[in-house]
Amino acid sequence: MVAQAQAILAMWQSGQSHFTLSTSGSTGEPALIAHTRQALQWSANSTLHAWFDPKQPPIQLCALPLNKAGGFMQLIRAAVWNQPLWIFSPQANPLLDLSSTTLLFPNGDAAPYTEARWNSHKPTTLSLTPMQLALVIDHPISANLLKSFEVVLVGGQALSAELENQIILRYPNTRFIHTFGTTETASHFAGREITPENSDYCIAPDTQIAVNENGELKVCNPTTNNQWITLHDKVQIVSPSRFRWLQRSNLYINTGGIKVAVEPLEESIAQLLQWPLFSFYCGAKPHPVYGEQITLFTTHQTPTEIIQQGLSALPSIQQPKEIVRLNAIDTLPGGKIYRNPNP
């Protein structure tokens, strides 16, 4: 991890003009996306000006894979902001044991964790996936340590209403920002401060947004070479600088000719059964009549009849027709659920 980070920083400090990132592969085969140095620098500066004090850039703690946009851009931000950052190998709960962290400086110098070094270069900003955040606040040690951070950036997937409510109630002095972006936009280009009243994402400066005829978000900014690209997200434009996310547009199950959006369905199931989002997911299995049937994959051992009773409140077309028990939910390196059609 340290050697990988040092190699990336060395390429940046050498003035390398182009960098290549890999998409997550959560809804298709991973793809390689190239970005210019200028685009990455713009992204780092837009993050700084959007959520931090430009005169006092924060020290970050990086617990995300460096070969994906989230972790990679934390390194680029550290270099652009001329600040050190703490790194360590991605873990499900990154705040349980800090002893394996390393302090990395923009010039590539590295120093191992000591309590004194941590206190003298204390990180104030942390980036997590929703799954990592859920595990962090579920453990007393990591939940308490989370209070020491001023800003937590959460990205990579939708947040459940239950998780949002927990962090609002338990962390009133920490700013949680649900970031929005893709590898094509070099990490996030918008963010939503998680508060009881706020459901809108604010875009970064020099970014334009629109929707196409299907209601999908279109974005144009320096990371897209100032060309319009279309994302697989349906949104409602609130103003030229704000939008409200509705659902993914490419995550559907077509059952009996009716397209059922998976992520809103999973949110409904989480609320009905009081299940964490990362303890189950919905997928499609071939069906001789319907084409695809909704199948519930879960690690829960709750009796089938109790699950079915809880899900009876759903419209009939949305009710899973089969329940498959798993020993664990597989995740991709970036923390998203791997929706394996043949688990």
N, C-alpha and C positions, 0 to 999 in steps of 0.2 A: 504494500500500500504506500509506504513512504517513498520507495524508489519510483513507483509509478507517478506519484505526485511531483517528485523532484524532476522527473523527465518532462512532465507537462509544463512546469514552471520554467525549465531550461529552454524549451521551445518558444515559450512566450517571451522570455527575456532576450532571446536571440533575434527577435523581430519577425518570427515566422508569420507569413501572410495569410495562410488558410489552415483551418482546423476541421477535422471530420468527427461527427458524433453519430452514435447509433440510436435509433428509436427503440422504445421499450419492447415492442412485439406483443403488447397486451391484446390487440385485436387483429393481428396479422403478422406476417413475417417481418423481422427487424429490417430496417433500411438505413443506409448511410446518408447523412446530411452534411454538406460542407458549408462552413461559415467563414466569412472574412474576418480578419483581425479587427477591422474597424467596426463591424457589426457586434462582435463580442464586447469590445470596449464600450460601445454605446449601451449595450444591455447592462453591463456592470454599473455604469454611471447612472442609468435610469433607475435602477434599483436603489442606489445610494440616495438619489434626490427624492425618490417617491416615499421612502419609509424611514430614512435615517437623517442624521445631521451631517451634511456634506463636510463641515469643518472638523468633524470628529467621527470618522468611519469606524464601525464596530469591529471587534475581533470575533470571528466566527468559530463554531464547532461544526466540523463536517463529519457526518455519519452516513453519507450516501455514496453509492458506487461512483468512482471517478470516470468510468467509461460511459456514463450516461449524463444527460444535460444537467441534472440537478447538482451532482457532486462536482462535475467538471467546472460548472460556472462558479461554484464557491471558490475554487482555486483561482479562476480568472479575476473574480472580484477582489480577492486578497491581493493579487498582483497589481491590479489597477488602482485599488485603494491604498496600496503600499502599507498593508497591515499583515501581521502574522495570522495564522489560523491553526487550530488544533484539528488533527485528523486521526482516524483509526478505522479499522476494517468495519464495514457495515454490519450491524447486529440488530436483531429484532428489538431489543431494548438497549439503546446505546448509552443510557445513563446509569446503568447498574455498576459498572466498574470502569473508572477513569484511568486506571494504572497503565493501560495499554495505549493511551493517547500519546501523540507526538506533536510538539510545537514546531511548526514549519514556517520559516520566514520567506518573504518574496524572492530572495536571492538563492533559495534552495537549502540554506542551512537548516539543520534539524536538531532538536533537543528533546530528550525523553521527559516524560511526566515526572514532576516532583510537586509536592503540595505548594512549596514556595514559588515554583515557576508558574504553577496554575494561578496562584493568587496575584502574582505580579503581572500576568498577561491573561486576566480572567476573561473568558468569552462571554459576550452579552447577547449573542445572536445564535440561534440554532435552527437548522432546517431538518424537518422530519416528514416522513410519509404518514398518512392517517393511521396505518397499522402500527407504526412505531409509536406514534402519539398515544394510541389507545393502550398499548402495553406499558408505556412510561407512567401514565397516570394510574395504572392498575397496581403498581408496586409502591409501597410506602417510601422506599429509599429514593427511587428515581422520581417519584411524584414530588417529593420534597425538594430535590435538587433542581427540578424544573422551575421552581419559584425564583431561582437566582438569575434567570435569563430575562432580559428586558423585552426581546422580540423573538417570537417563534414563527418561522415561515413553514406552512404546511402545504404540501402539494403532491401531485401525482394521481390523485383520485378524489372522488366526491367524499364529503364528510357527512356522517349520519347526524340527525338532529340530536340524538342522545349524546354523542361525543361533544358536539358544540355546546350543549347545555351544561355538561360537566365542566368544561374548561372556563365557561363564563362564570359559573358559580365558585369554582375552586381557585381561579387565578385572576382575581380582579386587577392585580397590579402588573400583569404581563400582557403585552399586545400580541394577539394571535392573528396572523394574516394568511388567509387561504389564497394561495397563489394560483394563477391561471396561465398556462402556456403549453407549448409543445417543443419537441426537439427542433422542428422547423423554424421556431421563433427563438431558438437558443435559450431555452428555459422560459420563465414567465415574462409576460408583457402586461399583466394586469393583476390586481389583488383586491381582496375583500377583507376588511377588518371585521373580525368575528365579534359582533355585539348583538344584543337581542333585537335591535331594530334594523340591522343592516343586511340586505340580501343582494346588494349591487356590487359589481366589480368595477373598479376605477382603472382606466388604462394609463400606460406610461405616456409621457410627453412624446411628441413626434410620431404618435401611433394613430392610425385611422381605423375605424371599424364600420361594418355594414353587414347586411344579411342578404343571402341569395333567395331565389324563388322558393326554396324549401325551408327557409328560416334558419339556415346554417350560417355560422359566424364567418365573416371574411375579415382579414386583417392585413394591414399594410404598414410597414415601418422599416427602419434600417436593417433589421435582421432578416427581412424577406427581400432584401435588395430593392426596397421601396416598390415592390410588385405585390399585387393583391393575391393572397392565397386563401383557400377555403378550408376550414377545419370541420371535423366531424362532431360539431357541437351545435345544438339548436339553442338560440338565445333570444331574448327580447331586448331590443335597443331602448334604453331609457333616455339617453341624451348622447350627444357626440362623444362624450368621454366616459359613459357608464353603460353597462349592460347587465342583464339578469340571466344567469344560466338556467336552462330548462332541462336538457337531457342530451346524452350522446345520440347522434343520428345514425351511427353504424353498429350499434349494439342492440339488435332486435332478435326476437324469436318469431318466426313466421309460422303460426299454428292455425290451420284451417283457413288460410288466406288472410288472417288478421295479424298484423305486426304488433307484438307486445314489446315495449321498451324495457330492457332488462334492469337498468339501474333504478328507475323509479319503483319497479316491482320489488327489487331487493330492499329498498328503503321501507316499503310498506310491510314486507315480511319481518324486517328487523323490529319494527314498532309493534306488530301484532304478536310476535313470539318473544319479544324482549331479548333478542339475540344480538350480539355484536356483529357488525357487518362482515368482519373477517373470519367468522366462524361458519360461513356458508356462502354459496353463490348459486345463481340460476344458470342453467345451460340448456342446450337443445339436444334432443336425441331423435333420430329418424322415426317416423310414425307412418304406417301404411295408408292411413286415411288422412290425417291432418298435415302430413309432410314433415312437420317438426312438433315434438311435444315438449312442454316446459318440464324440466327435471330439476329437482332441488338436491344439490350436493352439499353435505354438511358433516361436521365433526361431532355434532350433538347426538346423544344416544336417547333423546326423548322418544317415548313410544310413538309409533306412527299415527295411531288414532288420535293422540293428543295434538300432534303437529297438524293433522288434517282438520281437527276441530278448530284450532286457532286460525287456520288459513281459510276457513269457510266464509269469513267476512269478505274475502276477495271476490271480485266478479268471477264467474265460472270459467271464462276463457283464460284468466290469469292464474288459476289455481294449478300448482304443479301436479302432474299426473304420476310422477314417480319420485321416490326419495332414495337417494344413494348415500350410504354412510362412508365417510372417509376417515382415515387415521390422522390426516393433516391436510391443510389447504396449502397447495404449492403456490409460491410467489415468484415473480420475476425479480431480477437484481434490483430494480428500482422500487420494489415494494408493492407493485400492483399484483392482483390475483392472476394466476395463470389459469385461464379458463380452459382446462384440458377437456376436450370432448370425449376422451377415452381414459378416464382416471383409473 
